[in-house]
Amino acid sequence: MGTAKYTRCPLNRGAKGLGLHPQTPTRTVCHEPLTGAETLRIQAPAKHIWTSVLGLFVLCLSFAGAARSPLQVGSWAYQLQNYDQRTLESLGVDLLVVDADELKESGISPAVLKKANKYVVSYLSIGEAEDYRSYWDSSWAVKAPAWLGPENMRWQGNYKVKYWHGQWQRQMHRAIRRLAKAGYDGAYFDLLDAWEYWDRKGVVDAKERMIEFVLSLTRAARRVNPDFLIIAQNAPELASNTAYLTAIDAQAIEDLWFDGDILNSPVDVSWTLNQLEPVIEAQKPVLSVDYVTRFHTVADYCRRGRSHGLVPFTAPRALDAIPTTTHRQCPKRGVRIAGQ
């Protein structure tokens, strides 16, 4: 597999439209619009809905009372490709997010990075399949498995998945167990907002199914390592579910205040902050990343993040480097740098 290039583009914002996700070489990442024919809502059988609700209830009980020490994060960094070991070792952040596949290809082990960084976690897309991952079977291009959905119109080689399907879940269970056994401190889940796509396609319990999926992955990982961290990127509305909120250790959010260097709508910002309230009230870290570049925008973003109790970080949209100059990064909590 070649070095992946992570490019991004803004999503349509609104009551539910929030979040961007990294993907593969030169692919612009956006949710694709539905055609008129795709807006038809299909009612799922009542029996299946009750089965889903019962399963979620059982998983909720399994997390009840499972008290965990709150994760303490005052600084973090997020890079998914183009690694330099010395740079990663010199960061000294509380939490570092990497891509396990890319790190392995670079010949770097998580154990080495953990000597300088408190926690090292790996990115894991659970809401879409990517044809550059080790689990991908080239024969699927000829005959797709039952769980594989359509290719995303916005970037070639990325596919919607019926994430509630047993075969896909087994793929992801194997992936997360490998991360836990490889010494990673946790997983950084992406594409959680895939539930919105299936909701629009008529899967009326798509949100509940995503919550079930996250809980089942959490249980699988913590059977290997009871202290394994789960960090959820975007889809903050899922945190209104008590079991889900109990399971995750932190919430990450992209482009909260800025789309590039352009300030987002106050309505969108307010909606997202409201969705984050349960996480903040539970005293769990909210890791914010905005892809700002200008000096004054970086300073503004960092102030906004800190004032709301978030842990802000800036990065290039390609997620191929970590800012190393003071005018391109947010200071660690309790540290003030010029202009910020």
C-alpha positions in Angstrom: 0.0 0.0 0.0 1.3 3.4 -0.9 1.3 6.4 1.4 -2.3 7.6 1.8 -3.2 11.2 1.2 -5.9 12.6 3.4 -7.8 15.4 1.9 -11.0 17.0 3.1 -13.9 19.2 2.1 -16.7 20.8 4.0 -19.9 18.9 4.6 -23.4 20.5 4.4 -24.0 21.8 7.8 -27.3 21.8 9.7 -29.0 20.2 12.6 -27.1 17.0 11.9 -24.5 17.7 9.3 -21.2 18.0 11.1 -17.8 16.4 10.6 -15.1 15.6 8.1 -13.2 12.4 7.8 -9.7 11.6 6.4 -9.5 9.1 3.5 -7.1 8.0 0.8 -4.9 9.3 -2.0 -6.1 12.7 -3.4 -9.7 11.9 -2.5 -11.9 14.8 -1.5 -14.0 13.7 1.4 -17.7 14.7 1.5 -20.9 13.0 2.1 -22.5 12.4 -1.3 -25.9 13.9 -1.9 -28.9 11.6 -2.3 -30.8 11.5 -5.6 -34.5 12.0 -5.6 -35.0 8.3 -5.9 -32.9 7.7 -2.8 -35.1 9.8 -0.4 -37.7 7.1 -0.2 -38.0 6.0 3.5 -38.3 2.3 4.1 -39.8 1.1 7.3 -37.9 -1.7 9.0 -39.9 -4.6 10.3 -41.2 -4.0 13.8 -39.7 -7.3 15.0 -36.2 -6.2 14.0 -36.6 -2.8 15.6 -37.5 -4.4 18.9 -34.6 -6.9 18.5 -32.2 -3.9 18.1 -33.6 -2.1 21.1 -33.4 -5.2 23.2 -29.8 -5.7 22.2 -28.9 -2.1 23.0 -30.6 -2.5 26.4 -28.5 -5.6 27.2 -25.3 -3.7 26.2 -26.3 -0.8 28.3 -26.6 -3.1 31.3 -23.1 -4.4 30.6 -21.6 -0.9 30.9 -23.6 0.1 33.9 -21.4 0.6 36.9 -18.2 0.1 34.9 -16.5 3.1 36.5 -13.3 4.1 34.8 -10.8 6.8 35.9 -11.3 9.9 33.8 -8.9 10.4 31.0 -6.7 13.4 31.6 -5.6 15.2 28.4 -4.1 18.6 28.3 -2.5 18.3 24.8 -2.8 16.1 21.8 -1.7 15.6 18.2 -3.2 14.0 15.2 -1.2 12.7 12.2 -2.2 9.9 9.8 0.7 9.7 7.3 4.2 10.9 6.3 5.8 10.0 9.7 9.2 11.0 11.0 10.1 9.1 14.1 12.2 11.9 15.7 9.4 14.4 15.2 6.8 12.1 16.8 9.2 11.2 19.7 9.8 14.9 20.4 6.1 15.9 20.7 5.7 15.0 24.4 1.9 15.3 24.2 -0.6 13.6 26.4 -2.3 11.8 23.5 -1.1 11.0 20.0 -3.4 9.8 17.2 -1.8 7.8 14.4 -2.7 5.3 11.7 -1.4 1.9 12.7 -1.1 0.7 9.1 0.9 3.8 8.1 3.0 3.6 11.2 3.9 0.0 10.6 4.9 0.7 7.0 7.2 3.5 8.4 8.9 0.9 10.6 7.8 2.7 13.8 6.4 0.8 16.8 3.8 2.3 19.2 6.0 1.3 22.1 8.8 3.7 20.9 6.3 6.6 20.7 4.9 5.8 24.1 8.2 6.6 25.7 7.7 10.3 25.0 3.9 10.5 24.6 1.5 9.4 27.4 -1.0 7.7 25.2 -0.8 6.5 21.6 -4.0 5.5 19.8 -4.8 4.4 16.3 -7.3 5.7 13.8 -10.0 3.2 12.8 -12.8 3.9 10.3 -15.8 1.8 11.4 -18.4 3.3 9.2 -16.9 2.8 5.7 -14.7 0.2 4.1 -11.4 1.3 2.5 -9.9 -0.6 -0.3 -6.3 0.1 0.8 -6.8 -1.7 4.1 -5.5 -5.2 4.8 -9.0 -6.6 5.2 -9.9 -5.7 1.6 -10.5 -8.5 -0.8 -10.1 -7.6 -4.5 -12.8 -10.1 -5.4 -15.3 -7.8 -3.8 -15.1 -5.6 -6.9 -16.6 -8.5 -8.9 -19.0 -9.8 -6.3 -19.7 -7.6 -3.3 -20.4 -9.2 0.1 -23.9 -8.6 1.6 -22.6 -5.9 3.9 -20.8 -3.8 1.4 -22.8 -0.8 0.2 -22.2 1.5 -2.8 -18.9 3.2 -3.5 -18.9 6.7 -2.2 -19.4 9.1 -5.1 -17.0 11.6 -3.7 -13.9 9.4 -3.5 -13.0 6.3 -5.3 -12.3 3.1 -3.3 -14.3 4.0 -0.2 -17.6 2.1 0.4 -20.6 2.5 2.6 -21.0 -0.5 4.9 -24.0 -2.0 6.7 -22.1 -1.7 9.9 -24.7 -3.8 11.8 -23.9 -6.8 9.5 -22.1 -9.7 11.3 -19.4 -10.1 8.7 -18.3 -6.4 8.8 -18.5 -6.4 12.6 -16.2 -9.4 12.7 -13.7 -7.6 10.5 -13.7 -4.6 12.9 -13.6 -6.8 16.0 -10.4 -8.4 14.6 -9.0 -5.0 13.8 -9.5 -3.6 17.2 -8.2 -6.7 18.9 -5.1 -6.4 16.8 -4.6 -2.8 18.0 -5.0 -3.8 21.6 -2.5 -6.7 21.2 -0.1 -4.5 19.3 0.3 -2.2 22.3 -1.9 0.7 21.3 -3.6 2.5 24.2 -6.8 2.9 22.3 -8.7 3.4 19.1 -9.9 6.6 17.5 -13.2 5.8 15.8 -14.2 7.7 12.7 -17.3 7.6 10.4 -19.6 7.3 13.3 -21.9 9.7 11.5 -22.4 7.0 8.8 -25.7 6.3 10.6 -27.1 9.5 9.0 -26.6 8.0 5.5 -28.5 4.9 6.4 -31.2 6.8 8.2 -31.8 8.8 5.0 -31.9 5.5 3.2 -34.8 4.3 5.4 -33.0 2.3 8.1 -35.1 3.7 11.0 -32.9 2.4 13.8 -29.6 3.3 12.1 -28.5 5.5 15.1 -29.2 2.7 17.6 -27.3 0.2 15.5 -24.3 2.5 15.4 -24.4 2.8 19.2 -24.6 -1.0 19.5 -21.6 -1.4 17.2 -19.5 1.0 19.2 -20.4 -0.7 22.5 -19.6 -4.2 21.1 -16.2 -3.0 19.8 -15.5 -1.5 23.1 -16.3 -4.7 24.9 -14.1 -6.7 22.4 -11.1 -4.4 22.9 -11.4 -4.3 26.7 -11.4 -8.1 26.9 -7.8 -7.8 25.7 -6.9 -4.6 27.6 -9.3 -3.4 30.3 -7.8 0.1 30.1 -8.1 0.4 26.3 -9.3 3.9 25.3 -12.2 4.6 23.0 -12.3 8.0 21.3 -15.2 8.9 19.1 -14.7 11.4 16.3 -17.7 13.6 15.3 -21.4 12.4 15.7 -21.5 14.1 19.1 -25.3 13.5 19.2 -24.6 9.8 20.0 -23.3 10.9 23.5 -26.9 11.5 24.6 -27.1 7.8 25.1 -25.9 6.9 28.6 -24.3 3.6 27.7 -22.4 5.1 24.8 -21.2 8.0 26.9 -20.1 5.6 29.6 -18.1 3.6 27.1 -16.2 6.3 25.4 -13.2 8.0 27.1 -13.2 11.1 25.0 -15.0 12.9 22.1 -13.2 14.4 19.2 -14.7 17.0 16.9 -13.5 18.5 13.6 -14.1 22.0 12.2 -16.1 23.2 15.2 -15.4 26.9 14.8 -13.6 27.3 11.5 -13.9 25.8 8.0 -10.3 26.4 7.0 -9.8 30.0 8.1 -13.5 31.0 7.6 -15.6 31.3 10.8 -18.5 28.9 10.9 -22.1 29.9 11.4 -22.9 30.7 15.0 -26.0 28.5 14.7 -23.9 25.5 13.7 -21.3 26.2 16.4 -24.0 26.5 19.0 -25.7 23.3 17.9 -22.5 21.3 18.2 -21.5 22.8 21.6 -25.0 21.8 22.8 -24.4 18.2 21.6 -21.1 18.2 23.4 -22.6 19.2 26.8 -23.1 15.6 28.1 -19.4 14.8 27.4 -18.2 17.9 29.2 -20.6 17.3 32.1 -19.2 13.8 32.4 -15.8 15.4 32.7 -14.5 13.6 29.6 -12.0 15.4 27.3 -13.3 17.0 24.1 -10.5 17.0 21.5 -11.0 19.7 19.0 -9.2 19.9 15.6 -9.7 22.8 13.2 -7.7 23.1 10.0 -6.7 26.7 10.4 -3.5 28.2 8.9 -3.3 31.9 9.5 -1.6 33.3 12.7 -4.6 35.3 14.0 -7.0 32.5 13.1 -5.0 30.0 15.0 -4.8 32.3 18.0 -8.6 32.9 17.9 -9.4 29.2 17.5 -7.1 28.3 20.4 -8.7 30.9 22.7 -12.2 29.7 21.8 -11.4 26.1 22.4 -9.8 26.7 25.8 -12.6 29.0 26.9 -15.1 26.2 26.4 -13.0 23.6 28.2 -11.9 21.8 25.0 -8.4 20.6 24.1 -7.7 22.4 20.8 -5.2 21.3 18.1 -4.5 22.6 14.6 -3.3 20.5 11.7 -3.1 20.7 7.9 -6.1 19.0 6.3 -3.9 16.3 4.8 -3.0 15.2 8.3 0.5 14.6 7.0 2.4 16.8 9.4 2.2 18.3 12.9 2.7 22.1 13.3 6.0 22.6 15.1 6.2 26.4 15.1 4.4 28.3 17.9 2.3 30.4 15.6 0.7 27.3 14.1 -0.1 25.3 17.3 -2.2 25.7 20.4 -0.2 25.9 23.6 -0.6 23.2 26.2 -3.1 23.9 29.0 -1.6 26.4 31.4 1.0 27.6 29.0 0.7 31.0 27.2 2.6 31.8 24.0 2.9 35.1 22.2 -0.3 36.1 20.4 -2.4 33.5 22.2 
